Amino acid sequence: MRRLEELARGRGHSTLDLDVRSDRLPAIRLFESHGFIRWGVKARYARMNGRYMSGFFYSKNLDQNGV
């Protein structure tokens, strides 16, 4: 994850955004442990086996000073 952040900074990006299905708990723990902030939820994010699953949206500021 840190390497991805370094690559993004090197290409001039200041933010990383991602989204994940709500049942992907290992991925959610990984993202949150690396400082991604959940900013949104979509109730009908994906359809699995005939039912809708919610999803979460995350963002991380890559600015060195945290602004």
N, C-alpha and C positions, 0 to 999 in steps of 0.2 A: 504494500500500500504506500509506503514512504517513497519508493521509487516512482510510482505513478504520480505522486504529488510533485516530486522533483521534476519529472518530465513535463508536467503541465505548467509549472512555474517557468521552466526554461523556454516554453513556447509562448509565454506571455499571458497565460490564463491566471485569473485571480480567484476563481471559484470552481469547485467541483460539485456537480449535482448528480444525484442518482435516485433510482426508485427500485423498490423491492416488494414482492408479495409478502403479505403479513405472516404467512406460515413459514417463512425462510428464517427461522430463529438464529442459526449459526451466522448467516450473513448479516443479520441485524446487529448481533452482538459485535461482530467484526467492525462494521461501520461505526457503531457508537463508540467502540473502544479506541477508534482512531480520530475521534472528535467530530464526526458528522452529526449535525443537528437535524432532528426530524421537524419538518415544518408543515407537513400536510398529510392528509389521509384521503384516499379515494375509495368509497365503499364498493364500487363495482369496477375494480381495477383489472381483474382477469376472471375468465370463466373456466372452471375446472370440473370435469365430470358432471356437467349440467347445472352447476351452482356457481354463483359469483363469490369471489374472494376479494377482500380489501387489500389495498396496497399502501405503502408509506413512501413519502418523498423526503429526501435528505439533501443537505447542502453543507459544504465546508469552505470557509474562507481561507485562501492560501496566502494572503498577504503576510509578510514577515512580521509586521507590527500588530497583527490581529484586528486591524480596523476593517 
